[in-house]
């Protein structure tokens, strides 16, 4: 992914999902360095979905999107990684974790309106 000094929203989302998959892979698949093949494939798939998102910078959070572009099996794998890593990010990657939590809370507020 093309990284610039000032990351745009899609780049931030990529960094977040990458961190979550790395945390998940390290703990659940016991990978000390890098990613196992399954998690590497999942990260590539997520990056492809972000790069091809028709909403671009106006992209909503994936779980609130009207277009579900993830295949069901890949969606479940991402959910599994997020369920594991999400709560732990507050401790290991606080800025990224709080940013992710804030986006989820903001999304919930918008859905409640």
C-alpha positions as CSV (number, residue, x, y, z in Angstrom):
1,X,0.0,0.0,0.0
2,X,1.3,3.5,-0.9
3,X,2.3,5.2,2.4
4,X,2.6,8.9,2.6
5,X,3.6,11.0,5.7
6,X,-0.1,11.9,6.3
7,X,-2.1,8.7,6.1
8,X,-5.5,8.8,4.5
9,X,-8.5,6.9,5.9
10,X,-8.0,3.9,3.7
11,X,-4.3,3.6,4.7
12,X,-5.3,3.9,8.4
13,X,-7.8,1.1,7.9
14,X,-5.2,-1.0,6.2
15,X,-2.7,-0.5,9.1
16,X,-5.4,-1.3,11.6
17,X,-6.5,-4.6,9.9
18,X,-2.8,-5.5,9.3
19,X,-2.0,-5.0,13.0
20,X,-5.1,-7.0,14.0
21,X,-4.2,-9.9,11.7
22,X,-0.6,-9.9,13.0
23,X,-1.8,-10.0,16.6
24,X,-4.2,-12.8,15.9
25,X,-1.7,-14.9,13.9
26,X,1.0,-14.5,16.5
27,X,-1.3,-15.7,19.3
28,X,-3.7,-18.1,17.6
29,X,-1.5,-19.6,14.9
30,X,1.7,-19.3,17.1
31,X,3.6,-17.4,14.4
32,X,6.6,-15.6,16.0
33,X,7.7,-13.8,12.8
34,X,5.6,-12.8,9.9
35,X,2.3,-14.3,9.1
36,X,1.2,-17.9,8.3
37,X,0.0,-18.5,4.7
38,X,-3.7,-18.3,5.8
39,X,-3.2,-14.9,7.5
40,X,-1.0,-13.6,4.7
41,X,-3.8,-14.5,2.2
42,X,-6.4,-12.8,4.4
43,X,-4.3,-9.6,4.6
44,X,-3.8,-9.5,0.9
45,X,-7.5,-10.0,0.4
46,X,-8.4,-7.2,2.8
47,X,-5.9,-4.9,1.1
48,X,-7.5,-5.7,-2.3
49,X,-11.0,-4.9,-0.9
50,X,-9.8,-1.6,0.5
51,X,-8.0,-0.7,-2.7
52,X,-11.2,-1.4,-4.7
53,X,-13.7,0.1,-2.4
54,X,-16.1,2.1,-4.4
55,X,-16.6,4.6,-1.6
56,X,-12.9,5.6,-1.5
57,X,-12.2,8.1,1.3
58,X,-15.9,8.2,2.2
59,X,-15.8,4.5,3.1
60,X,-18.0,3.6,6.0
61,X,-16.8,0.9,8.4
62,X,-17.2,-2.5,6.7
63,X,-19.7,-3.9,9.1
64,X,-22.0,-0.8,8.4
65,X,-21.5,-0.8,4.7
66,X,-24.5,-1.4,2.3
67,X,-22.2,-3.4,0.0
68,X,-20.7,-6.5,1.5
69,X,-17.7,-7.0,-0.8
70,X,-16.0,-9.7,1.4
71,X,-16.8,-13.3,0.5
72,X,-18.6,-14.9,3.5
73,X,-15.7,-17.1,4.5
74,X,-13.2,-14.2,4.4
75,X,-15.7,-12.0,6.3
76,X,-15.8,-14.6,9.0
77,X,-12.0,-14.9,9.2
78,X,-11.7,-11.1,9.5
79,X,-14.4,-11.1,12.2
80,X,-12.5,-13.8,14.1
81,X,-9.2,-11.8,13.9
82,X,-11.0,-8.6,15.0
83,X,-12.8,-10.3,17.9
84,X,-9.4,-11.5,19.2
85,X,-7.3,-8.3,18.5
86,X,-9.8,-5.5,19.0
87,X,-10.0,-5.6,22.8
88,X,-6.3,-6.2,23.1
89,X,-5.3,-3.3,20.9
90,X,-6.1,-0.8,23.6
91,X,-3.1,-2.2,25.5
92,X,-0.6,-3.0,22.7
93,X,-1.4,-0.2,20.2
94,X,-3.3,2.4,22.2
95,X,-3.7,5.1,19.6
96,X,-4.8,2.7,16.9
97,X,-7.0,0.9,19.4
98,X,-8.8,4.0,20.6
99,X,-9.2,5.3,17.0
100,X,-10.8,2.0,16.1
101,X,-13.0,2.0,19.2
102,X,-14.0,5.6,18.5
103,X,-15.0,4.8,14.9
104,X,-17.2,1.9,16.1
105,X,-18.9,4.1,18.7
106,X,-19.5,6.8,16.1
107,X,-20.9,4.3,13.7
108,X,-23.3,3.0,16.5
109,X,-24.4,6.6,17.2
110,X,-25.2,7.2,13.5
111,X,-27.2,3.9,13.3
112,X,-29.2,4.8,16.4
113,X,-30.4,8.1,14.8
